[in-house]
Amino acid sequence: DVKVTQSSRYLVKRTGEKVFLECVQDMDHENMFWYRQDPGLGLRLIYFSYDVKMKEKGDIPEGYSVSREKKERFSLILESASTNQTSMYLCASSNSQGNTEAFFGQGTRLTVV
Amino acid sequence: QKEVEQDPGPLSVPEGAIVSLNCTYSNSAFQYFMWYRQYSRKGPELLMYTYSSGNKEDGRFTAQVDKSSKYISLFIRDSQPSDSATYLCAMSEGTSYDKVIFGPGTSLSVIP
């Protein structure tokens, strides 16, 4: 069974903390993505990566950075967490064909207090 | 105007009903259309994927695309309580997944 695994289901962090969200996929996919999901806004793309050590900004990259040191792992970093970053974060991966299907992790519910 | 619009619901139907879920969009260049299902506290999973206009059927699910009206639909026949979830439409112009635009989702409850 294919899997995208996110390291935490729930996180509570304080304003100003540096936060790491980890994502691992076991499908040997080239493409990996980080989204946030907020009520009424749908999924919004933060960053994506098409290859190891490669990263591209999505639609809402401000306040975030990413790291992809290995093909199977894609990390999202909140440099200095703020309350407006309270959200559901979803990692996804897809193969090089791109649009056929994305596989999502179970999500991380992050609360910044 | 948002690029992809979707009635958020919630939509509540009795078991066995036919469900119609819809999205409208503004970008006439969209060619790939997808429906994802998201159960509570889970990530989305792909239900169906269509290219350009027309219908596609998979079991109890039928996806329809009307590009002339910029309107897509997902029909669920003989709905089951296990269909209770949020349904997200998604679409893109080409094969690059970074340009996929998601709708906000419609919450569906199927009552036994």
Interface residues (C-beta under 8 A of the other chain):
Chain A: V4 R9 N31 F33 P39 G40 L41 G42 L43 L45 F48 E56 G58 L90 A92 S94 Q97 G98 N99 T100 E101 A102 F103 F104 G105 Q106 G107
Chain B: V4 Q6 P8 Y32 R41 K42 G43 P44 E45 L46 Y49 L88 A90 S92 G94 T95 S96 Y97 D98 V100 F102 G103 P104 G105
